[in-house]
Amino acid sequence: MGPYSAAVLVPDALGVLENVNVAAARS
């Protein structure tokens, strides 16, 4: 994995966690 891939995957993972937190807060 190159630095570019890491730069893409890390924010994407954070976005997924944020979506999970939002869904949990709404339920």
N, C-alpha and C positions, 0 to 999 in steps of 0.2 A: 504494500500500500504506500503510495507516494504522499507527499504533503498536501497535494491538491485534493486527493481522495479524503484525507483526514479532515481537511477544511470543509468539505461538503458533508461528510457523515456526522461530524460533531453537532453542527447547528440542527441538522435533520433529527438527530436523536433528542436534542433538547426540545424541538418542536413537538415531537411525539409525546414526551413527558408532559409538556405543557397542556397538550390536548387531553391527556388522561386526567390531569389535575382539574381541568375545566369540566370535564364530563363528571368527575366525582363530585365536584362542588354543585353541579346542577341537579344531581340525583337526590 
